[in-house]
Structures are given as structure tokens and as C-alpha cells.
Amino acid sequence: MKRSRRTKIIATLGPASEKPEMIAKLFEAGADTFRLNMSHLSRDKLRERVEAIRDVEARYKRPIAILADLQGPKLRLGAFSGDGAVLKEGSRFVLDSDESPGDAKRVFLPHPEILNSLEEGHTVLMDDGKLRLTVEEVKKGRAVTRVDVGGKISNRKGVNLPDTTIPVAAMTEKDRTDLEAAINAGVDWIGLSFVQRPEDIAEGRKMARGRALIMTKIEKPQAITRLDEILEASDALMVARGDLGVEMPLEKVPGLQKRITRACRRYGKPVVVATQMLESMISSPVPTRAEVSDVATAVFEGADAIMLSAESASGQYPIEAVAMMNRIAEEVERDPHYWNIIAAQRAEPEATGSDAIAAASHQIADTLGLKAVVAWTFSGATALRLARERPNSTVLALTPRRETARRLALVWGVHAIVTKDASDVDDMAFRACKFAVRERFAEVGDRVIIVAGVPFGTPGATNMVRIAFVTPEHAAQA
């Protein structure tokens, strides 16, 4: 399954796409990674879906990444008498610690730590931002607000606090048990929700113990203010535009998307753009022109992956949505402006041996017009540094670790293969050429560039660049 694009596609599994045959069809249509939303998934269902994905992986002999997306500390209101109320603009509305059913004047907020953190002037958003309140007075266990934008509100609707630093960890007890279950089931990436500070990532990383990589979802204004620190502590970022667009003015989100994608490129860490990319395809077989432009923009920006949520999880056209995203990415990457933009965003290499070799490999591949850069990698770090360069050549990552190959299925331009480690320099060059031919990235007479570290099997030891000719012998062995 050789993809003719560098940008990867993430498809969320759900009621419309959880059957094994549907997972296979989504993979054929272009999905490289599957997302499991832990907000709606039991332990038994989790194991079933991971097994189904691994069956598809074995059938097509291609590594597939699995992202388990944790729910995080979702804040919700209590219940109302009559199951709801109408809040009128200009009226006063109280959030309190009284568990009795609410009405048009007050409601229970089952988060005492939030009531203690609200301050005068803070904004309170309810039901995905449809209702907007401003805090006027705070007392112990009680916050009086003014209704700026009213409307109907019902039981257990979500609450967003864009101005308030929430004094709770990004991981709840449910998240902890979900994370352990997901890792035991064999997922590759863990998505942390509602992260506000770099310290929020530490617990997830400690629990993961290297068995899965950490993807931090940027969806809080507080995370934006400490973006560099959060990026340093993460293995990848997701621009989660849903909650980010609720907690911040919508018009700021496109600029933040660019800032986050460029910061990830600078750090050499994968970035995913997510939420409402082809939203209309939940119920329509074709997207809007604006949605096509939105997906194309993320590809032009050099995002490692673009993601479908409800479109593939519960929509009526999951296969069509993946296929459409695939076609958009392919078309953008054929556009001559794409490579001009990608080159203009190139970050200066860091003063390390690995970065120097990655930058040199990119320059050699461009100068010689090589079709493939072959990276022997144990941890995946070499492939990540090469992907950071965004070379016009495919990064063919050869690794002895299946988990490394799966994790790299999320990374821009990387085509990973599981194979035993090289025994010596000649074996390294021979098998690099052989796999380049077998995977149809090179032909007899072509040259490939090989990046590796000696001694072999030593993580972080990238110290060698070699150019090799593909010979008939390589083709015969492919």
C-alpha cells in the first residue's frame, strides 16, 4: 500500500466504522492512523477495535498507528427541574454547590474547585459556547453571573472557562484507567485532553513509561501561553479546533493553527490538524468548497496529519470522507506552490550531529534528484529528523521495532518497514536498495541516500550518510 502523498490521514472509528470490513475499506481509501475516542468506548470494545485494526495491518502488511484519545476533565452542569431552563439576556444566573435541581435562576456546578477559582470578570461558556455569562460576584461555593448571551440550557451541558486556570489535573481517574487499558491493548499514541500546563503531561508520560507516545491536544487558551514548554514535554501536538474555537474567539483559530504547526516543524515533532474538516460529509456525500479549502490549507501548512472525527465515526459516508481527504492531499502536494511554501517554512537545523546529517541528506537528495532517503532507525528519531526537513524524496524508514514503524505511520512523508537490523555497512546498503525497489520508490540505475548510525541498534547514534546505486541484484532480491 504505497501512498502517493506525504500528509497522513487519521480516521476516527465509531458506530459507522467499527466493523472489521469497514476498517479495511477505510485503510484502502487512505486512512493511515485510526483514532479511538475513549469518551465513548468500553474496555471490551477497545480490545475488539485494536484487534480488528491489527488484523487489517497483517492483511495489508503495512504498519498502522492507533491513537487512543482520552476524555480529560470535561466540566458539566448539574440537572434542571423539568430537564432544562431558558436564560434571558441581562438576567442574573447563579452557579452554586447546591445539588438540588436548577431553574432559570441557578444550577448546581459539581466542581467545587471551579467555584473557588472563578473571579470577577471571568467568562463562563455553556453548551459549546451557545450561552455566554460573565462572573459578577464570587462567594464561597457560589458565583453570581450576568447572562450576556441567553438561550435554552438543559441537563449536564458542558462548561468552558476560557479565562480561568482550572486547578485540576488534565487526567481524571477515568483517564488513568483508560490509558492503562489502551496501552495494554497495544495502542501507539495517547491523546491528552484539556492540557493547560507542561506539568499536566508528566503524569501521562509517567504512566505510559515509553510504551506509547504522548500527543497533547491544544484546546485551552492557557496552553497557548505556554506552548513552547508544552511542545518540549510532548511527542506530538493536535490542533483541536473544536474546544479551542469555543474558548477563544473563532477568528483567532486560523492564526493559532499556523503558529502551532510551524512551532512543531521547528521542534521536529508531528502535528495533527483536527475537527470539522469535512463536517458536512456527516450527512452529505460531498463536502462544501470551504471545507475543501480548509483541508488544503492544513496540507499547505505542512501538517503531518489531518483528522476526521464524526465524519468517519458516525457519519453516513465514512469511506467517501476518507477518499475525499486523500484526493485533496494528493492534489495539494502536486501543486508547485506547495513545495515553495514547505521550503519557506524550513527551520534551521539544530547544532547536533543528527540534525546536521538530516539537513545534509535533504540537500544531497534535492541536488541529485533522488527518489528515496532510506533511514535505518531504532527509536524513530532519525526518521523524525528527516521528516522535519520535509524532503521531496520519500523517507523510507527501516526499523527492527514494530512499535516504531507503527508510531511513524503518523509522520509526514515516512513509509516505515519492519525488518531485522543491519549486520554491517554492506548489509545496510544492500537491503536499503532492495527495499527501495520492493516498495516501488526506486528502480535499477537509480540512486538512494542512506542515513544510519554506527554501531547499529544504538538509539540516537545517527552518524553516517551514504549514496548507493540500485543494481539488478537488488531488484532480483526485492
C-alpha positions in Angstrom: 0.0 0.0 0.0 2.2 2.8 -1.3 0.6 6.2 -0.7 1.1 8.9 -3.3 1.1 11.7 -0.7 3.2 12.6 2.3 0.5 14.0 4.5 -1.1 11.3 6.7 -4.9 10.8 7.4 -6.4 9.9 10.7 -9.9 8.4 10.8 -11.9 8.1 14.0 -13.7 4.8 14.5 -17.3 4.7 15.8 -20.7 3.2 15.1 -20.5 3.8 11.4 -17.0 2.3 11.0 -16.2 -0.2 13.8 -16.8 -3.4 11.8 -13.6 -5.1 10.6 -14.6 -4.9 6.9 -15.2 -1.2 7.2 -11.9 -0.6 8.9 -10.2 -2.4 5.9 -12.2 -0.2 3.5 -11.1 3.0 5.3 -7.5 1.9 5.2 -7.8 1.2 1.4 -9.4 4.6 0.9 -6.4 6.3 2.6 -6.5 6.1 6.4 -3.0 5.7 7.9 -4.0 6.0 11.6 -7.2 5.2 13.5 -8.4 7.2 16.4 -10.3 5.6 19.3 -12.4 8.1 21.3 -12.2 6.9 24.9 -15.1 9.1 25.9 -17.4 6.5 24.2 -15.5 3.3 24.4 -15.8 0.4 26.9 -12.8 -1.8 27.7 -14.2 -4.8 25.7 -14.9 -2.6 22.6 -11.4 -1.1 22.9 -9.8 -4.5 22.7 -12.0 -5.6 19.8 -11.2 -2.5 17.8 -7.5 -2.8 18.4 -7.6 -6.4 17.3 -9.6 -5.6 14.2 -7.0 -2.9 13.2 -4.1 -5.3 13.8 -5.9 -7.8 11.5 -6.1 -5.2 8.8 -2.4 -4.4 9.4 -1.5 -8.1 9.0 -3.6 -8.4 5.8 -2.0 -5.5 4.0 1.4 -5.9 5.6 1.6 -2.2 6.4 2.1 -0.7 9.9 -1.0 1.2 11.2 -0.9 3.7 14.1 -3.6 3.7 16.7 -4.4 6.9 18.7 -6.4 6.5 22.0 -7.9 9.9 22.7 -8.6 10.4 26.5 -11.7 12.3 27.5 -10.0 14.6 30.0 -11.7 16.7 32.8 -14.9 17.6 30.9 -16.8 20.1 33.0 -20.6 19.8 33.1 -23.6 21.5 34.8 -25.9 19.6 37.1 -29.6 18.8 36.4 -32.6 21.2 36.0 -36.1 20.6 37.2 -38.1 19.9 34.0 -34.8 18.9 32.4 -34.0 22.5 31.3 -34.5 26.2 31.6 -34.3 29.4 29.5 -31.8 32.0 30.5 -32.7 35.6 29.4 -30.1 38.1 28.3 -29.3 40.6 31.1 -30.6 38.4 33.9 -28.6 37.1 36.8 -27.7 33.3 37.0 -26.0 31.6 39.9 -23.6 28.6 39.8 -23.5 27.0 43.2 -22.8 23.9 45.3 -26.4 23.1 46.0 -27.2 19.7 44.5 -31.0 20.4 44.1 -32.3 20.7 40.6 -31.7 24.1 38.9 -34.1 26.6 37.2 -33.8 29.8 35.3 -32.0 31.5 38.3 -29.5 28.9 39.4 -27.9 25.5 38.8 -25.6 23.1 40.6 -21.9 23.1 39.3 -20.5 19.8 40.6 -16.9 21.1 40.6 -16.2 22.9 43.9 -12.6 23.6 42.7 -14.0 25.6 39.8 -16.3 27.7 42.0 -13.2 28.6 44.1 -11.2 29.6 41.1 -13.7 31.9 39.3 -13.0 35.6 39.6 -15.0 38.7 38.8 -14.9 39.4 35.1 -14.3 35.8 34.0 -16.3 34.4 31.2 -18.4 31.2 31.5 -19.5 29.4 28.4 -22.2 26.7 28.3 -23.3 24.2 25.7 -20.3 24.6 23.4 -20.4 28.4 23.7 -24.0 28.9 22.8 -24.6 30.7 26.1 -22.2 33.3 27.5 -22.1 34.5 31.0 -19.8 37.0 32.9 -18.9 36.5 36.6 -20.0 39.5 38.7 -19.6 38.2 42.2 -17.9 35.2 43.8 -18.5 33.9 47.3 -17.7 30.6 48.9 -19.4 27.9 46.9 -21.3 30.4 44.8 -20.7 32.5 41.7 -23.2 35.1 40.5 -23.1 35.7 36.8 -24.7 38.1 34.2 -26.2 36.4 31.1 -24.7 38.1 28.1 -26.0 35.6 25.5 -29.0 33.7 26.6 -31.0 30.7 25.4 -32.2 27.3 26.4 -30.0 25.1 28.6 -30.6 21.5 29.6 -29.1 18.9 31.9 -25.4 18.1 32.0 -24.4 20.5 29.3 -20.7 21.3 29.1 -19.0 24.3 30.6 -15.9 26.1 29.2 -13.9 28.6 31.2 -11.5 30.5 28.8 -10.3 32.9 31.4 -9.9 30.5 34.3 -6.9 28.3 35.1 -8.6 25.2 36.3 -6.9 23.7 39.4 -7.4 20.1 38.3 -5.1 17.7 36.5 -5.6 17.0 32.8 -6.1 13.3 33.7 -9.2 12.1 35.6 -9.5 8.7 37.3 -11.3 7.5 34.2 -8.4 8.7 32.0 -5.9 6.8 34.2 -7.8 3.5 33.8 -8.4 4.2 30.1 -4.8 4.9 29.5 -3.6 1.7 31.1 -6.3 -0.3 29.2 -5.3 1.3 25.9 -1.6 0.6 26.4 -2.3 -2.9 27.4 -4.4 -3.3 24.3 -1.5 -2.2 22.2 -2.2 1.4 21.1 0.7 3.6 19.8 -0.3 7.1 20.7 -2.2 8.6 23.7 -4.1 11.8 23.3 -4.2 14.1 26.4 -7.2 16.4 26.5 -7.6 19.9 28.1 -3.9 20.3 28.9 -3.2 23.7 30.4 0.5 23.4 31.5 3.5 21.2 30.8 3.1 19.6 34.3 -0.2 18.1 33.0 1.7 15.9 30.5 4.1 14.5 33.2 1.5 12.1 34.7 0.5 10.6 31.3 4.2 10.2 30.3 5.0 8.5 33.7 2.1 6.1 33.2 2.9 5.3 29.6 6.6 4.5 30.5 7.6 4.7 26.9 5.0 2.0 25.8 3.1 4.7 23.8 3.9 8.2 22.7 2.1 11.3 24.1 0.1 13.6 21.8 -1.1 16.8 23.5 -4.3 18.3 22.3 -4.2 22.1 22.3 -7.7 23.3 23.1 -7.2 25.7 26.1 -6.0 29.4 26.0 -3.8 28.6 28.9 -1.9 26.0 26.7 -1.3 28.7 24.1 0.5 30.9 26.6 2.9 28.0 27.4 3.1 26.5 24.0 6.9 26.0 23.8 7.1 24.3 27.2 4.2 22.0 26.3 5.7 21.2 23.0 9.0 20.4 24.7 7.2 17.9 27.0 5.1 16.3 24.2 5.9 13.8 21.5 3.3 15.5 19.1 0.5 18.1 19.2 -3.0 18.2 17.9 -4.7 21.5 17.0 -8.1 20.6 18.5 -10.1 23.4 16.9 -13.4 22.3 18.5 -12.9 23.4 22.1 -10.2 25.9 21.1 -12.8 27.6 19.0 -15.2 27.7 21.9 -12.7 29.0 24.5 -11.1 31.6 22.1 -12.6 33.9 19.5 -13.2 31.9 16.3 -11.3 34.4 14.2 -8.1 33.7 16.2 -8.1 29.9 15.5 -6.6 30.0 11.9 -3.7 32.1 13.1 -3.1 29.8 16.1 -3.3 26.8 13.7 -0.4 28.3 11.7 1.6 29.2 14.8 1.2 25.6 16.2 2.1 23.8 13.0 5.2 26.0 12.5 6.3 25.5 16.1 6.0 21.7 15.7 8.0 21.9 12.5 10.7 23.9 14.3 10.9 21.3 17.1 10.7 18.4 14.7 7.6 16.9 16.3 4.4 15.7 14.5 1.3 18.0 14.4 -2.3 17.0 13.6 -5.0 19.4 12.5 -8.4 18.2 13.6 -12.1 19.0 14.0 -14.9 19.8 11.4 -12.5 19.4 8.5 -15.3 17.8 6.3 -18.2 18.3 8.7 -20.9 18.4 6.1 -19.9 14.9 4.9 -21.5 13.5 8.1 -24.8 13.7 6.1 -23.7 14.6 2.6 -21.6 12.6 0.0 -19.7 15.7 -1.0 -18.1 18.5 1.2 -18.5 22.2 0.9 -15.9 24.2 -1.1 -14.9 25.9 2.1 -14.2 22.6 3.8 -12.0 21.5 0.8 -10.1 24.8 1.2 -9.7 24.1 5.0 -8.2 20.7 4.4 -6.0 22.0 1.7 -4.8 24.8 3.9 -3.7 22.3 6.6 -1.8 20.4 3.9 -0.2 23.6 2.5 1.0 24.4 6.0 2.9 21.1 6.2 0.8 19.4 8.9 1.9 15.8 9.5 -1.7 14.5 9.6 -5.3 15.7 9.1 -8.1 14.1 11.0 -11.7 13.1 10.5 -13.9 12.8 13.6 -17.7 12.4 13.3 -17.3 12.2 9.5 -15.8 8.7 9.8 -17.1 7.7 13.3 -20.8 8.3 12.9 -21.4 9.9 9.5 -23.3 8.4 6.6 -20.3 8.5 4.2 -17.1 7.4 6.1 -15.4 5.9 3.1 -16.2 8.8 0.9 -14.9 11.2 3.5 -11.5 9.5 3.8 -11.3 9.2 0.0 -12.1 12.9 -0.4 -9.4 13.9 2.1 -7.0 11.6 0.3 -7.7 13.3 -3.1 -7.4 16.8 -1.6 -4.0 16.0 0.0 -2.7 14.4 -3.3 -3.8 17.4 -5.4 -2.2 19.9 -3.0 1.1 18.1 -3.0 1.1 18.1 -6.8 0.7 21.9 -6.7 4.1 23.7 -7.4 3.2 26.3 -4.7 3.1 23.5 -2.1 6.9 22.9 -2.3 7.6 26.7 -2.3 5.6 27.1 0.9 7.1 24.0 2.5 10.7 25.2 1.7 9.9 28.7 3.0 8.9 27.2 6.4 12.1 25.2 6.8 13.7 25.6 10.2 17.4 26.0 10.7 19.0 22.7 11.9 20.0 22.5 15.5 23.7 22.2 16.4 23.6 18.4 16.7 25.0 15.6 14.6 21.6 14.1 13.9 20.2 17.5 12.6 23.3 18.2 10.6 23.1 14.8 8.9 19.3 15.2 8.3 19.9 18.6 6.7 22.8 17.3 4.6 20.7 14.4 3.4 17.9 16.7 2.3 20.4 18.8 0.3 22.0 15.8 -1.3 18.6 14.3 -2.2 17.5 17.6 -3.8 20.8 18.1 -5.6 20.8 14.6 -7.1 17.1 14.3 -7.6 16.9 11.2 -5.5 13.5 9.5 -5.0 14.2 8.0 -1.6 16.0 8.7 1.6 16.4 5.4 3.5 16.7 5.8 7.2 17.8 2.9 9.5 16.2 3.8 12.8 15.6 2.0 16.1 13.6 4.6 18.1 12.2 6.5 15.1 14.2 9.7 15.9 16.2 9.6 12.7 13.1 9.4 10.6 11.5 12.3 12.6 14.6 14.5 12.0 14.4 13.7 8.3 10.7 14.4 8.1 11.3 17.7 9.8 13.3 18.7 6.7 10.3 17.9 4.5 12.4 16.5 1.7 10.9 16.0 -1.8 12.1 12.4 -1.5 10.1 9.7 0.4 11.6 8.9 3.8 11.8 5.1 3.8 12.3 4.1 7.5 13.7 0.7 8.2 13.4 -0.4 11.8 13.6 -3.7 13.8 10.8 -2.5 16.1 7.2 -2.9 15.0 6.1 -0.3 17.6 8.4 2.2 16.0 7.1 1.5 12.5 3.5 2.0 13.8 4.3 5.2 15.5 5.9 6.6 12.3 2.6 5.9 10.4 1.5 9.3 11.7 4.6 11.2 10.5 4.8 13.3 7.3 6.4 11.6 4.3 7.6 8.4 6.2 7.0 5.0 4.8 8.0 2.5 7.5 9.1 -1.1 7.1 9.8 -3.6 9.9 13.0 -5.6 9.2 15.9 -7.0 11.2 18.7 -4.5 11.9 21.7 -4.3 9.6 24.6 -6.5 10.4 27.3 -4.3 8.8 27.7 -1.4 6.4 27.4 -3.5 3.3 24.2 -5.2 4.5 22.8 -1.8 5.4 23.3 -0.5 1.8 22.2 -3.7 0.1 18.9 -4.0 2.0 18.2 -0.3 1.7 18.4 -0.5 -2.1 16.4 -3.8 -2.0 13.5 -2.3 0.0 13.5 0.9 -2.1 12.9 -1.3 -5.2 10.4 -3.6 -3.5 8.3 -0.7 -2.2 8.5 1.0 -5.7 10.4 4.0 -4.6 13.4 3.3 -6.9 14.4 1.3 -10.0 17.6 -0.2 -11.3 20.0 2.6 -12.1 18.6 5.0 -9.5 20.5 6.2 -6.6 19.2 6.3 -3.0 20.7 8.1 0.1 21.1 6.0 3.2 21.2 7.5 6.7 22.2 5.3 9.7 24.0 5.2 12.9 27.0 3.0 13.8 27.1 0.9 15.9 23.8 -0.4 14.6 20.9 -0.7 17.1 22.1 2.2 19.2 19.3 4.9 19.6 20.4 8.4 18.9 23.7 7.4 17.1 22.9 8.8 13.6 26.4 9.5 12.2 26.5 8.2 8.6 25.3 9.2 5.2 25.9 7.0 2.1 24.8 7.2 -1.5 24.1 3.8 -3.2 23.2 2.7 -6.7 20.3 0.3 -7.2 21.6 -2.7 -9.2 19.9 -5.7 -10.9 21.0 -7.8 -8.0 18.9 -5.5 -5.6 15.9 -5.9 -7.9 16.3 -9.7 -8.0 16.2 -9.8 -4.2 13.3 -7.4 -3.8 
